[in-house]
C-alpha cells in the first residue's frame, strides 16, 4: 500500500486538452514517483478559476481553496512550469503568490501546515534559464515551509531560437530522464522520512 501522496500542479498556459510539454514532464515525474509507492494526481492550474491574491481564499468563485485542500492532503508538491522570457510562467508565479498565505497558517504547535511536505520542480522551455526558474521556485517554496530534497529538479531546454518542444522528443533525452529518476527517488525518500519524524514544535 502507498503511504505517500503527490500533487503535480502543471503551470502551462495551455488549457486541457491542448498538448503541453510541462504536463508531459510532470506526468513523467509522477510515473517515477509511483515506482517509490507514491500515488498522486496531475492538475493543470489554468483549467481552474484561480484568483490573484495572497490569501487562502479570495472569495466567491475562487477555486484555489479546493486545490489547497489537495496540496495539504499531499506529502509531495511538484510544480511543472514552462519558461517564458527566462522566467517561470505567470501561472506558476500566481501559484507561488497563493502559497504565500501558508506563512500565516500553523498547527497547534506553531508549525506551518506545509512543514513536513517536500517540493520538487520540473521545467521545460526553448531557451536557457532552467536553473534560474528552479531557483526562483525553490526559494519561494522553502519560504512557505516546503523542504527540498537533493537534486529535486528535472528540466529540458531546447536550442536557442529553435521551435522543438519537449513533447516532440521520443524517447526523452537521457539527461532529463536520469534527472527525473533522481528527483523522484530523493523526493520520495525525504518525504517518507519527514512523515515518520516531524519537525519540532516552533
N, C-alpha and C positions, 0 to 999 in steps of 0.2 A: 504494500500500500504506500502511496505517496504521502510524505509528511511535509512537503513544501509546495507552495503555490506561487506562480509568477503572473504578473500582468505586464504585457507588452503594449505600450502606448506608441502607436505609429503616428509620427508628426508630418506626414506627407501633406502637400497642399491639395492632393487629388482625392476626391470622394470616391467611395466604392460605387461601381465596380472597376474603375479605371486601374490599369496596371501601375504598380508602384515599386520602384527598387527598394525604397525604405521598408515597405511592407514585406517584400521578399526576404530581405536580410533579417528583419525582425522575426519572421517565421522560421528562418534557419537557426536563429538563436534559441527560439523556443524548442525546436526539434532537438537541439543539442542538450538543452536543459532537461528534456524528458528522459534522456539517457541516464540522468542522475536522479531519477524518481521525483521530478518536478512536474506538476500539472499546471496548466495555465490557459490564458486566452489572449487574443490579439484584438485590439480596438483601434480603429482609425479615429483619431480625435476629431477630425474635420467632419465626420459623419454625425456629430452631435453638436447641439447648440450650447457651446461653452462661452460664457460671457467674459469679457475683460474684467479684471479686478484682482484683488489680493485678499479676499475673504473666502471662507469655506462655502459660502452660498451667496450669490449675487442676486437673489430674488426670483420672482416668478418666471418660469421658463428656463432658468439656468440648469443645464444638465451636468454641470461639474459635480454636484453632490453625489450623484449616482456613481460617477467614475471614482470619486474619492472613496466611497464605500468599498469599491473593488480594490483600490490601492491599499486601504487599511486592512483588508482581509488577506492581502498577499504578503509573502515573505520577500519577494524579489520584484523590483520595478525595473523594466527595461525601457529606455527611451530610444526609439529609432527615428532618426531625422535626416533629411537631406541637407546639403549645403546650398545656401543661396547667397551669392555675393560675399563668400568667405565666412558666412555666419550660420548659426543654427536657424532652421526655418522659423518663421514667425509663429507658427503653431506650437513649436517646441518652446519658444520663449513665453508664450501665453501659459503653457502648462507649468513652467517654472514659476511664473508670477502667481498662479493659483496655489502652488505648493508653498509659497511664502507664508500663507496663513498658518501652516503647521508649526511655525515658531511659537505660536500662542496656544497651541493645543497640547496639554500634558495629561499624564495619568495621575493616579492618587499619590504616587511617589515622586512627582515632579519631573518625570522623564517625558520627552517628546514622544508622541504616538508613533513616530517614524523610527525611533531608536530600535535597533534590532532588525530593521529592514535593510536589505542590500540592493544597491542600484548598479546598473550597467548601461552602457551606451553603444549604439550601433549607428554608423554614419555612412552615407553614400553621397557621391557628388561627381561632377565632371570638372572639378577644379581642385587645386590644393587647398588644404585647410582642415583636414580631418582631425589633426591633433589639437588645433585651436578650438574647434567645435566641441570636441570631447572635454577639453579643459574647462570651457565655459559651463558645460552641463555638470561636470563633476563638482566644481566649486559650489554651484548653486544647490545641487542635491545634498552635498555634505553639510552646507549651511543649514538646511532644514531637517537634518537628522539622519540622513541615509549614510550607511557605511559602504565604502568602495573596496572591492577585492583587488588583488594584484592582477594587472593586465585585463581589466574589466571593460575593454573597448575593442570592438572589431570595426573595420572600415574598408571601404573601397573608393578610390578616386580614379577617374579616367584621365587620359591625356588632356592637357590644356587645349582649349579651343576645339575640342572634338565633340561628337554627338553620341558616342556609345554610352548606353546606360548599363548599370549592373545587371538588370533583368535580361539584357541581351546576351549575357555570358553564360555558357553552359559547357562544362561544369564551372562552378565558382572558382576564381583564381585561388591557387594553392595557399598563398599567404593569408588571404582573407579567411579561407576555410579553417586553417590552423588557428588563427586568432579567435575565431568563433568557438572552436573546441575548447581552447584555454579559458576564454571568458566564461563559458558555461560551467566548466569543471570548478574553477576557482570561486565563482559566484555562488554556486550551489553549496560548495564546501563551507564557505563563510556563513551563508545563511543558516545552515544546519547547526553550526557551532553557536551562533548567536541565539538561535531558538532554544538551544539546550542550556545556555548560560547567558542570561540577560545582562545588560549594562547595569551598573549600580544605580541606586536611587540618587537623584540630584539634590 
